[in-house]
Amino acid sequence: MHAGLTRVRVRGFRSARDVGFAPGPVTALVGEARAGKSNLLRSLWALLDSGSPPLTLEDVSRGGDGAISVEATLADGGVVTLDAQPPEPARRSGASPPPVVFMPSAMRSKGLVASGGPRGGRDPGVLGLFLSALEQQNSAFERQSDAAPALSLLSALDDYWSSGHKGTVFLVEEPELFLRPQGQRYLYRLLRRLASEGNQVIYSTSAPTFLNVGRLDELALVWQDPTRGSMVVQPEALRPDAVFRIASEFDAERSELFLARAAVLVEGRTEKLVLPFVFQSLGRDADREAISIVECGGKSNIPIFATICKAIGVPVVVVHDRDAEAGEEPNQSEQALNDLIATLVPAEHIVVLEPDFEMVAGLGGRRHKPERAWNLFASLSPDEVPEPLARAARITLELVDRRRPRTARRPVG
């Protein structure tokens, strides 16, 4: 059993009309802007810290009964509850809450830690240690940029971890802010280290660096339902035998699919290079649409990525070679792989290139294929784009548009 919170339910707080989730030692809240990730963090801050700002009418969910309720089950089985009917003061009851440190994104270039009034649920020793470390580290940096406090954060967390303190709940909005990629990787490892030593870390993020593909159970996928408000789904953990292979195939670029509205899975680098031009031929930009084009490192790896997409609820389109001429059957191993992909992805979301990408794209020879494909597709007019590739782009855009509010939908092609 880990320290901190094991179950949370939030009702009537901003976009969280009625939502629950089960945080682990490390939990990453992932979703689009305005999905409600920050609201969930702030509801936990309100619950755990009696020194947090009083709840106001602006904190009440629209269309609700005016009441706010936040409840958390603790690792030892105790329950801590907050009930409020703004503008009346909130009432806290139940078990004693664990110490909490809340780091909102708006303060990343300032003091880092949100505070107000009495410490309430915070342990003054824990908070004092952390704030003292921040103060010392801030003074060590020349405050010539907004990034200085973010750099201080790394050192302060290092100092906190070295102190051996346990039992603190860290709530962090966008930990990646103002940090270069190397700093982001280090901070991610540091947060995990804190959790492994008996603390709990719950954060919202838009950076692939902070998403662990080998631990899908650490993700809490947040989205906004038009009628029910913020919703959360937590994927199941991967099988132990699948963790290493999946983790070894994912890098930061491929991990972007966790943050995608839809993903296109392709075999290799060449297809990844040319598909953005195909989307452009339809008058759309794949990056603007939050579409991830994922190069899987060969057709044999497509089932790995398709499995991940299915687990996290990201719509997927697969483009792969048939590896056989028209009228001929693929060899046994290729057919088995084609059949496996067909069991993981709906048939209408699979585009099979016959016999392969090179023939469909009109690329003769194998030498310098990526460069030649880039030059070819960069100069193609819309009516010259091969139909199978245009079809893959159209299917993907339709999947994206289904996930948009109706007022934000755009025509395809």
C-alpha positions as a Markdown table, in Angstrom:
| # | Residue | x | y | z |
|---|---|---|---|---|
| 1 | Met | 0.0 | 0.0 | 0.0 |
| 2 | His | 1.4 | 3.4 | -1.0 |
| 3 | Ala | 1.3 | 6.6 | 1.1 |
| 4 | Gly | -1.1 | 9.4 | 0.4 |
| 5 | Leu | -4.5 | 9.1 | -1.3 |
| 6 | Thr | -5.9 | 5.9 | -2.8 |
| 7 | Arg | -9.3 | 7.1 | -4.0 |
| 8 | Val | -10.7 | 10.5 | -4.8 |
| 9 | Arg | -14.2 | 11.7 | -5.6 |
| 10 | Val | -15.0 | 15.3 | -6.6 |
| 11 | Arg | -18.5 | 16.7 | -7.0 |
| 12 | Gly | -19.7 | 20.1 | -7.9 |
| 13 | Phe | -16.2 | 21.7 | -8.2 |
| 14 | Arg | -15.8 | 23.8 | -11.4 |
| 15 | Ser | -15.8 | 21.3 | -14.4 |
| 16 | Ala | -15.7 | 18.3 | -12.0 |
| 17 | Arg | -19.4 | 17.8 | -11.6 |
| 18 | Asp | -19.0 | 14.2 | -10.4 |
| 19 | Val | -15.7 | 12.4 | -11.1 |
| 20 | Gly | -13.6 | 9.9 | -9.3 |
| 21 | Phe | -10.2 | 8.3 | -9.8 |
| 22 | Ala | -7.6 | 6.2 | -7.9 |
| 23 | Pro | -4.2 | 7.9 | -7.7 |
| 24 | Gly | -1.2 | 5.8 | -7.2 |
| 25 | Pro | 2.3 | 6.8 | -5.9 |
| 26 | Val | 2.7 | 8.6 | -9.3 |
| 27 | Thr | -0.3 | 9.8 | -11.3 |
| 28 | Ala | -0.2 | 11.9 | -14.5 |
| 29 | Leu | -3.3 | 13.8 | -15.4 |
| 30 | Val | -3.3 | 13.9 | -19.2 |
| 31 | Gly | -5.8 | 15.6 | -21.5 |
| 32 | Glu | -6.5 | 18.6 | -23.8 |
| 33 | Ala | -6.6 | 22.2 | -22.5 |
| 34 | Arg | -9.8 | 22.9 | -20.5 |
| 35 | Ala | -10.4 | 19.2 | -19.9 |
| 36 | Gly | -10.3 | 19.8 | -16.1 |
| 37 | Lys | -6.8 | 18.6 | -15.1 |
| 38 | Ser | -6.0 | 21.7 | -13.1 |
| 39 | Asn | -9.5 | 21.7 | -11.4 |
| 40 | Leu | -8.8 | 18.2 | -10.1 |
| 41 | Leu | -5.5 | 19.3 | -8.6 |
| 42 | Arg | -7.0 | 22.4 | -7.1 |
| 43 | Ser | -9.9 | 20.4 | -5.6 |
| 44 | Leu | -7.3 | 18.2 | -3.8 |
| 45 | Trp | -5.4 | 21.3 | -2.6 |
| 46 | Ala | -8.7 | 22.6 | -1.2 |
| 47 | Leu | -9.3 | 19.3 | 0.6 |
| 48 | Leu | -5.9 | 18.8 | 2.1 |
| 49 | Asp | -4.9 | 22.3 | 3.0 |
| 50 | Ser | -7.2 | 24.4 | 5.2 |
| 51 | Gly | -4.9 | 27.4 | 4.4 |
| 52 | Ser | -5.9 | 27.3 | 0.7 |
| 53 | Pro | -8.1 | 30.2 | -0.5 |
| 54 | Pro | -11.8 | 30.0 | 0.5 |
| 55 | Leu | -14.1 | 28.4 | -2.1 |
| 56 | Thr | -16.3 | 30.9 | -3.9 |
| 57 | Leu | -19.3 | 30.9 | -6.1 |
| 58 | Glu | -17.0 | 30.8 | -9.1 |
| 59 | Asp | -15.8 | 27.4 | -7.9 |
| 60 | Val | -19.3 | 25.9 | -8.1 |
| 61 | Ser | -20.2 | 23.7 | -11.1 |
| 62 | Arg | -22.6 | 25.3 | -13.5 |
| 63 | Gly | -26.0 | 23.7 | -13.4 |
| 64 | Gly | -25.4 | 22.0 | -10.0 |
| 65 | Asp | -27.1 | 22.5 | -6.7 |
| 66 | Gly | -24.5 | 24.9 | -5.4 |
| 67 | Ala | -22.7 | 22.3 | -3.2 |
| 68 | Ile | -19.1 | 21.2 | -3.5 |
| 69 | Ser | -17.9 | 17.9 | -2.1 |
| 70 | Val | -14.4 | 16.5 | -2.2 |
| 71 | Glu | -13.6 | 13.1 | -0.5 |
| 72 | Ala | -10.4 | 11.1 | -0.4 |
| 73 | Thr | -9.6 | 7.7 | 1.0 |
| 74 | Leu | -6.2 | 7.6 | 2.6 |
| 75 | Ala | -3.7 | 4.8 | 2.5 |
| 76 | Asp | -4.4 | 3.7 | 6.0 |
| 77 | Gly | -8.1 | 3.5 | 5.3 |
| 78 | Gly | -9.1 | 6.8 | 6.8 |
| 79 | Val | -11.3 | 9.2 | 4.9 |
| 80 | Val | -11.0 | 13.0 | 4.7 |
| 81 | Thr | -13.9 | 15.1 | 3.4 |
| 82 | Leu | -14.6 | 18.7 | 2.4 |
| 83 | Asp | -18.1 | 20.0 | 2.1 |
| 84 | Ala | -18.9 | 23.5 | 1.0 |
| 85 | Gln | -21.9 | 25.6 | 0.0 |
| 86 | Pro | -20.2 | 28.9 | -1.1 |
| 87 | Pro | -20.0 | 31.6 | 0.0 |
| 88 | Glu | -20.3 | 29.8 | 3.3 |
| 89 | Pro | -17.0 | 28.5 | 4.7 |
| 90 | Ala | -16.0 | 25.0 | 3.8 |
| 91 | Arg | -16.3 | 22.2 | 6.4 |
| 92 | Arg | -13.6 | 19.6 | 6.7 |
| 93 | Ser | -14.1 | 16.4 | 8.6 |
| 94 | Gly | -12.7 | 12.9 | 9.0 |
| 95 | Ala | -9.1 | 11.8 | 9.2 |
| 96 | Ser | -6.2 | 14.1 | 9.5 |
| 97 | Pro | -5.0 | 14.9 | 5.9 |
| 98 | Pro | -1.4 | 14.3 | 4.9 |
| 99 | Pro | 1.0 | 17.3 | 4.3 |
| 100 | Val | 0.5 | 18.8 | 0.8 |
| 101 | Val | 2.7 | 21.0 | -1.4 |
| 102 | Phe | 0.8 | 22.5 | -4.4 |
| 103 | Met | 2.9 | 24.0 | -7.3 |
| 104 | Pro | 0.5 | 25.7 | -9.8 |
| 105 | Ser | 1.8 | 26.6 | -13.2 |
| 106 | Ala | 1.0 | 30.3 | -12.7 |
| 107 | Met | 3.7 | 30.4 | -10.0 |
| 108 | Arg | 6.5 | 28.6 | -11.8 |
| 109 | Ser | 8.2 | 31.9 | -12.5 |
| 110 | Lys | 7.5 | 33.2 | -9.0 |
| 111 | Gly | 7.5 | 31.5 | -5.6 |
| 112 | Leu | 6.6 | 28.0 | -7.0 |
| 113 | Val | 4.5 | 27.0 | -4.0 |
| 114 | Ala | 0.9 | 28.2 | -3.5 |
| 115 | Ser | 0.1 | 29.1 | 0.1 |
| 116 | Gly | -2.3 | 31.1 | 2.1 |
| 117 | Gly | -3.1 | 31.8 | 5.7 |
| 118 | Pro | -2.6 | 29.0 | 8.3 |
| 119 | Arg | -0.9 | 25.9 | 7.2 |
| 120 | Gly | -3.9 | 23.7 | 8.0 |
| 121 | Gly | -3.2 | 20.2 | 6.7 |
| 122 | Arg | 0.4 | 21.0 | 6.0 |
| 123 | Asp | 3.1 | 19.8 | 8.4 |
| 124 | Pro | 5.0 | 23.1 | 9.1 |
| 125 | Gly | 8.2 | 21.1 | 9.3 |
| 126 | Val | 7.8 | 19.5 | 5.9 |
| 127 | Leu | 6.7 | 22.7 | 4.2 |
| 128 | Gly | 9.3 | 24.7 | 6.1 |
| 129 | Leu | 12.0 | 22.4 | 4.9 |
| 130 | Phe | 10.8 | 22.6 | 1.3 |
| 131 | Leu | 10.4 | 26.4 | 1.3 |
| 132 | Ser | 13.8 | 26.9 | 3.0 |
| 133 | Ala | 15.4 | 24.8 | 0.3 |
| 134 | Leu | 13.7 | 26.9 | -2.4 |
| 135 | Glu | 14.8 | 30.1 | -0.8 |
| 136 | Gln | 18.4 | 28.9 | -0.6 |
| 137 | Gln | 18.3 | 27.7 | -4.2 |
| 138 | Asn | 16.6 | 30.8 | -5.5 |
| 139 | Ser | 19.4 | 33.0 | -3.9 |
| 140 | Ala | 22.0 | 30.8 | -5.7 |
| 141 | Phe | 20.5 | 31.7 | -9.1 |
| 142 | Glu | 20.7 | 35.1 | -10.6 |
| 143 | Arg | 17.0 | 36.1 | -11.1 |
| 144 | Gln | 17.5 | 37.3 | -14.7 |
| 145 | Ser | 14.8 | 35.1 | -16.2 |
| 146 | Asp | 11.5 | 33.4 | -15.4 |
| 147 | Ala | 13.3 | 30.0 | -15.6 |
| 148 | Ala | 15.3 | 30.6 | -12.4 |
| 149 | Pro | 12.6 | 29.3 | -10.0 |
| 150 | Ala | 12.1 | 26.2 | -12.2 |
| 151 | Leu | 15.8 | 25.4 | -11.8 |
| 152 | Ser | 15.5 | 26.0 | -8.1 |
| 153 | Leu | 12.8 | 23.5 | -8.0 |
| 154 | Leu | 15.1 | 20.7 | -9.1 |
| 155 | Ser | 17.6 | 21.4 | -6.3 |
| 156 | Ala | 14.9 | 22.0 | -3.7 |
| 157 | Leu | 13.3 | 18.6 | -4.5 |
| 158 | Asp | 16.8 | 17.0 | -4.3 |
| 159 | Asp | 17.2 | 18.5 | -0.9 |
| 160 | Tyr | 13.8 | 17.3 | 0.3 |
| 161 | Trp | 14.5 | 13.8 | -1.0 |
| 162 | Ser | 17.9 | 13.8 | 0.8 |
| 163 | Ser | 16.2 | 14.7 | 4.1 |
| 164 | Gly | 14.3 | 11.4 | 4.2 |
| 165 | His | 10.9 | 13.0 | 4.8 |
| 166 | Lys | 7.9 | 10.8 | 3.8 |
| 167 | Gly | 4.2 | 11.1 | 3.5 |
| 168 | Thr | 3.9 | 14.4 | 1.6 |
| 169 | Val | 1.5 | 14.7 | -1.3 |
| 170 | Phe | 3.0 | 16.8 | -4.1 |
| 171 | Leu | 0.5 | 18.4 | -6.5 |
| 172 | Val | 2.2 | 19.9 | -9.6 |
| 173 | Glu | 0.8 | 21.6 | -12.6 |
| 174 | Glu | 2.9 | 21.3 | -15.8 |
| 175 | Pro | 6.2 | 20.3 | -14.2 |
| 176 | Glu | 7.9 | 20.7 | -17.6 |
| 177 | Leu | 7.6 | 24.5 | -17.6 |
| 178 | Phe | 10.8 | 26.5 | -18.2 |
| 179 | Leu | 13.0 | 23.3 | -18.2 |
| 180 | Arg | 15.0 | 22.1 | -21.2 |
| 181 | Pro | 14.5 | 18.5 | -22.2 |
| 182 | Gln | 17.4 | 17.2 | -20.0 |
| 183 | Gly | 16.0 | 19.0 | -17.0 |
| 184 | Gln | 12.5 | 17.6 | -17.7 |
| 185 | Arg | 14.0 | 14.0 | -17.7 |
| 186 | Tyr | 15.8 | 14.6 | -14.5 |
| 187 | Leu | 12.7 | 16.1 | -12.8 |
| 188 | Tyr | 10.6 | 13.1 | -13.9 |
| 189 | Arg | 13.1 | 10.7 | -12.4 |
| 190 | Leu | 13.3 | 12.9 | -9.2 |
| 191 | Leu | 9.5 | 12.9 | -8.8 |
| 192 | Arg | 9.5 | 9.1 | -9.2 |
| 193 | Arg | 12.2 | 8.8 | -6.6 |
| 194 | Leu | 10.2 | 10.9 | -4.2 |
| 195 | Ala | 7.2 | 8.6 | -4.7 |
| 196 | Ser | 9.3 | 5.4 | -4.2 |
| 197 | Glu | 10.4 | 6.8 | -0.8 |
| 198 | Gly | 6.9 | 7.1 | 0.6 |
| 199 | Asn | 5.6 | 10.3 | -0.9 |
| 200 | Gln | 2.9 | 10.8 | -3.5 |
| 201 | Val | 3.1 | 12.8 | -6.7 |
| 202 | Ile | 0.1 | 13.9 | -8.8 |
| 203 | Tyr | 0.7 | 16.2 | -11.7 |
| 204 | Ser | -0.8 | 17.4 | -14.9 |
| 205 | Thr | 1.3 | 17.5 | -18.0 |
| 206 | Ser | 1.5 | 18.1 | -21.8 |
| 207 | Ala | 5.0 | 16.8 | -22.1 |
| 208 | Pro | 5.8 | 13.2 | -23.4 |
| 209 | Thr | 8.8 | 13.2 | -21.1 |
| 210 | Phe | 6.5 | 12.8 | -18.1 |
| 211 | Leu | 4.5 | 9.9 | -19.5 |
| 212 | Asn | 5.7 | 6.4 | -18.8 |
| 213 | Val | 4.6 | 4.0 | -21.5 |
| 214 | Gly | 5.6 | 1.1 | -19.4 |
| 215 | Arg | 3.3 | 2.2 | -16.6 |
| 216 | Leu | -0.1 | 2.9 | -18.3 |
| 217 | Asp | -1.7 | 2.5 | -14.9 |
| 218 | Glu | 0.0 | 5.7 | -13.8 |
| 219 | Leu | -2.0 | 7.7 | -16.4 |
| 220 | Ala | -5.4 | 9.4 | -15.7 |
| 221 | Leu | -6.9 | 10.4 | -19.0 |
| 222 | Val | -9.0 | 13.5 | -18.5 |
| 223 | Trp | -11.6 | 14.8 | -21.0 |
| 224 | Gln | -14.6 | 17.1 | -21.0 |
| 225 | Asp | -18.0 | 15.6 | -21.6 |
| 226 | Pro | -20.5 | 18.3 | -22.8 |
| 227 | Thr | -23.2 | 17.1 | -20.4 |
| 228 | Arg | -21.3 | 15.4 | -17.5 |
| 229 | Gly | -18.2 | 17.7 | -17.2 |
| 230 | Ser | -14.7 | 16.4 | -16.6 |
| 231 | Met | -14.4 | 12.6 | -16.8 |
| 232 | Val | -11.4 | 10.4 | -16.0 |
| 233 | Val | -10.4 | 7.0 | -17.3 |
| 234 | Gln | -7.4 | 5.1 | -16.0 |
| 235 | Pro | -5.9 | 2.4 | -18.3 |
| 236 | Glu | -5.1 | -1.0 | -16.9 |
| 237 | Ala | -1.4 | -2.0 | -16.3 |
| 238 | Leu | 0.4 | -3.8 | -19.0 |
| 239 | Arg | 1.3 | -7.4 | -18.8 |
| 240 | Pro | 4.8 | -7.7 | -17.3 |
| 241 | Asp | 6.1 | -9.6 | -20.4 |
| 242 | Ala | 5.0 | -6.6 | -22.6 |
| 243 | Val | 6.5 | -3.8 | -20.5 |
| 244 | Phe | 10.1 | -4.1 | -21.7 |
| 245 | Arg | 9.4 | -4.4 | -25.4 |
| 246 | Ile | 6.9 | -1.5 | -25.4 |
| 247 | Ala | 9.2 | 0.7 | -23.3 |
| 248 | Ser | 12.2 | 0.0 | -25.5 |
| 249 | Glu | 10.2 | 1.1 | -28.6 |
| 250 | Phe | 8.9 | 4.4 | -27.2 |
| 251 | Asp | 10.9 | 7.6 | -27.2 |
| 252 | Ala | 9.7 | 11.1 | -26.5 |
| 253 | Glu | 8.6 | 11.7 | -30.0 |
| 254 | Arg | 6.5 | 8.5 | -30.2 |
| 255 | Ser | 5.1 | 9.1 | -26.7 |
| 256 | Glu | 3.4 | 12.2 | -28.2 |
| 257 | Leu | 0.5 | 9.8 | -29.1 |
| 258 | Phe | -0.6 | 10.0 | -25.5 |
| 259 | Leu | -1.5 | 13.6 | -26.2 |
| 260 | Ala | -3.0 | 13.1 | -29.6 |
| 261 | Arg | -6.6 | 13.4 | -30.8 |
| 262 | Ala | -5.8 | 10.6 | -33.3 |
| 263 | Ala | -2.7 | 8.7 | -34.4 |
| 264 | Val | -1.6 | 7.3 | -37.8 |
| 265 | Leu | 0.7 | 4.3 | -37.4 |
| 266 | Val | 3.1 | 3.7 | -40.3 |
| 267 | Glu | 5.9 | 1.3 | -40.9 |
| 268 | Gly | 8.9 | 3.5 | -41.4 |
| 269 | Arg | 10.5 | 6.9 | -41.7 |
| 270 | Thr | 9.6 | 7.6 | -45.3 |
| 271 | Glu | 5.8 | 7.3 | -44.7 |
| 272 | Lys | 6.2 | 9.6 | -41.6 |
| 273 | Leu | 8.0 | 12.2 | -43.7 |
| 274 | Val | 5.4 | 12.3 | -46.5 |
| 275 | Leu | 2.1 | 12.1 | -44.7 |
| 276 | Pro | 2.2 | 15.7 | -43.5 |
| 277 | Phe | 2.2 | 16.7 | -47.2 |
| 278 | Val | -0.9 | 14.5 | -47.7 |
| 279 | Phe | -2.8 | 16.2 | -44.9 |
| 280 | Gln | -1.8 | 19.6 | -46.4 |
| 281 | Ser | -3.2 | 18.5 | -49.7 |
| 282 | Leu | -6.6 | 18.2 | -48.0 |
| 283 | Gly | -6.2 | 21.7 | -46.6 |
| 284 | Arg | -5.4 | 20.6 | -43.0 |
| 285 | Asp | -2.2 | 20.5 | -40.9 |
| 286 | Ala | -1.6 | 17.4 | -38.9 |
| 287 | Asp | 0.2 | 19.2 | -36.1 |
| 288 | Arg | -2.6 | 21.8 | -35.8 |
| 289 | Glu | -5.1 | 19.0 | -35.6 |
| 290 | Ala | -3.1 | 17.3 | -32.9 |
| 291 | Ile | -2.5 | 14.2 | -35.0 |
| 292 | Ser | 0.5 | 12.1 | -34.3 |
| 293 | Ile | 2.1 | 10.3 | -37.2 |
| 294 | Val | 4.0 | 7.5 | -35.5 |
| 295 | Glu | 6.8 | 5.6 | -37.3 |
| 296 | Cys | 6.7 | 2.2 | -35.7 |
| 297 | Gly | 10.1 | 0.9 | -36.8 |
| 298 | Gly | 8.7 | -1.8 | -39.1 |
| 299 | Lys | 5.3 | -3.5 | -39.5 |
| 300 | Ser | 6.1 | -6.1 | -36.8 |
| 301 | Asn | 5.9 | -3.2 | -34.2 |
| 302 | Ile | 2.5 | -1.8 | -35.4 |
| 303 | Pro | 0.6 | -4.2 | -33.0 |
| 304 | Ile | 2.5 | -2.8 | -30.1 |
| 305 | Phe | 1.5 | 0.8 | -30.8 |
| 306 | Ala | -2.0 | -0.2 | -31.8 |
| 307 | Thr | -2.4 | -2.0 | -28.4 |
| 308 | Ile | -1.3 | 1.2 | -26.6 |
| 309 | Cys | -3.7 | 3.4 | -28.6 |
| 310 | Lys | -6.5 | 1.1 | -27.7 |
| 311 | Ala | -5.6 | 1.1 | -24.0 |
| 312 | Ile | -5.5 | 4.9 | -23.8 |
| 313 | Gly | -8.5 | 5.5 | -26.1 |
| 314 | Val | -6.7 | 7.3 | -28.9 |
| 315 | Pro | -8.4 | 6.7 | -32.3 |
| 316 | Val | -5.9 | 5.1 | -34.6 |
| 317 | Val | -5.5 | 4.6 | -38.4 |
| 318 | Val | -2.9 | 2.1 | -39.6 |
| 319 | Val | -1.1 | 2.3 | -43.0 |
| 320 | His | 0.9 | -0.8 | -43.9 |
| 321 | Asp | 2.2 | -2.7 | -46.9 |
| 322 | Arg | 0.5 | -5.8 | -48.0 |
| 323 | Asp | 3.8 | -7.2 | -49.1 |
| 324 | Ala | 2.3 | -9.1 | -52.0 |
| 325 | Glu | 1.4 | -8.3 | -55.6 |
| 326 | Ala | -2.3 | -8.1 | -56.6 |
| 327 | Gly | -3.6 | -11.6 | -57.0 |
| 328 | Glu | -0.9 | -13.1 | -54.9 |
| 329 | Glu | -1.0 | -14.1 | -51.3 |
| 330 | Pro | 1.5 | -12.8 | -48.8 |
| 331 | Asn | 3.9 | -15.4 | -47.3 |
| 332 | Gln | 2.7 | -17.1 | -44.1 |
| 333 | Ser | 4.5 | -14.8 | -41.7 |
| 334 | Glu | 3.3 | -11.6 | -43.4 |
| 335 | Gln | -0.2 | -12.9 | -43.6 |
| 336 | Ala | -0.1 | -13.7 | -39.9 |
| 337 | Leu | 1.0 | -10.2 | -39.1 |
| 338 | Asn | -1.6 | -8.6 | -41.4 |
| 339 | Asp | -4.3 | -10.7 | -39.6 |
| 340 | Leu | -3.0 | -9.7 | -36.1 |
| 341 | Ile | -3.2 | -6.0 | -37.0 |
| 342 | Ala | -6.8 | -6.6 | -38.3 |
| 343 | Thr | -7.7 | -8.0 | -34.9 |
| 344 | Leu | -6.5 | -4.8 | -33.1 |
| 345 | Val | -7.8 | -2.1 | -35.4 |
| 346 | Pro | -11.3 | -1.8 | -37.1 |
| 347 | Ala | -11.1 | -2.8 | -40.8 |
| 348 | Glu | -12.3 | 0.7 | -41.9 |
| 349 | His | -9.3 | 2.3 | -40.1 |
| 350 | Ile | -6.7 | 0.1 | -42.0 |
| 351 | Val | -5.2 | 1.2 | -45.3 |
| 352 | Val | -3.2 | -1.6 | -47.0 |
| 353 | Leu | -0.8 | -0.5 | -49.6 |
| 354 | Glu | -0.5 | -3.0 | -52.5 |
| 355 | Pro | 2.1 | -4.3 | -52.9 |
| 356 | Asp | 3.9 | -1.7 | -50.8 |
| 357 | Phe | 4.5 | 2.0 | -50.2 |
| 358 | Glu | 7.2 | 2.4 | -52.9 |
| 359 | Met | 4.9 | 1.2 | -55.7 |
| 360 | Val | 1.9 | 3.2 | -54.4 |
| 361 | Ala | 4.0 | 6.4 | -54.2 |
| 362 | Gly | 5.8 | 5.8 | -57.5 |
| 363 | Leu | 9.2 | 5.6 | -56.0 |
| 364 | Gly | 11.6 | 3.5 | -58.1 |
| 365 | Gly | 14.6 | 1.9 | -56.3 |
| 366 | Arg | 15.5 | 1.8 | -52.7 |
| 367 | Arg | 18.5 | 4.2 | -52.4 |
| 368 | His | 17.9 | 7.6 | -50.7 |
| 369 | Lys | 14.2 | 6.7 | -50.4 |
| 370 | Pro | 13.3 | 9.2 | -47.7 |
| 371 | Glu | 14.9 | 12.1 | -49.5 |
| 372 | Arg | 13.4 | 11.2 | -52.8 |
| 373 | Ala | 9.9 | 10.8 | -51.2 |
| 374 | Trp | 10.2 | 14.1 | -49.5 |
| 375 | Asn | 11.1 | 15.9 | -52.7 |
| 376 | Leu | 8.3 | 14.2 | -54.6 |
| 377 | Phe | 5.5 | 14.8 | -52.2 |
| 378 | Ala | 6.5 | 18.4 | -51.4 |
| 379 | Ser | 5.8 | 19.2 | -55.0 |
| 380 | Leu | 2.7 | 17.2 | -55.6 |
| 381 | Ser | -0.6 | 18.9 | -56.4 |
| 382 | Pro | -3.6 | 17.7 | -54.4 |
| 383 | Asp | -4.9 | 15.6 | -57.3 |
| 384 | Glu | -1.6 | 13.9 | -57.7 |
| 385 | Val | -1.5 | 12.4 | -54.1 |
| 386 | Pro | -1.9 | 8.6 | -54.3 |
| 387 | Glu | -5.5 | 7.8 | -53.3 |
| 388 | Pro | -4.7 | 5.2 | -50.6 |
| 389 | Leu | -2.6 | 7.8 | -48.7 |
| 390 | Ala | -5.3 | 10.5 | -49.2 |
| 391 | Arg | -7.9 | 8.0 | -47.9 |
| 392 | Ala | -5.8 | 7.4 | -44.8 |
| 393 | Ala | -5.6 | 11.1 | -44.1 |
| 394 | Arg | -9.4 | 11.6 | -44.7 |
| 395 | Ile | -10.2 | 8.8 | -42.3 |
| 396 | Thr | -7.9 | 10.3 | -39.6 |
| 397 | Leu | -9.5 | 13.7 | -40.0 |
| 398 | Glu | -12.9 | 12.3 | -39.7 |
| 399 | Leu | -11.9 | 10.6 | -36.4 |
| 400 | Val | -10.5 | 13.9 | -35.2 |
| 401 | Asp | -13.6 | 15.8 | -36.1 |
| 402 | Arg | -15.8 | 13.4 | -34.2 |
| 403 | Arg | -13.9 | 14.3 | -31.0 |
| 404 | Arg | -14.5 | 18.0 | -31.5 |
| 405 | Pro | -17.4 | 20.0 | -30.2 |
| 406 | Arg | -19.8 | 20.5 | -33.1 |
| 407 | Thr | -19.1 | 24.2 | -33.3 |
| 408 | Ala | -15.4 | 23.6 | -33.8 |
| 409 | Arg | -15.7 | 21.0 | -36.6 |
| 410 | Arg | -14.0 | 21.7 | -39.9 |
| 411 | Pro | -14.6 | 20.2 | -43.4 |
| 412 | Val | -12.3 | 17.4 | -44.6 |
| 413 | Gly | -10.9 | 17.8 | -48.1 |
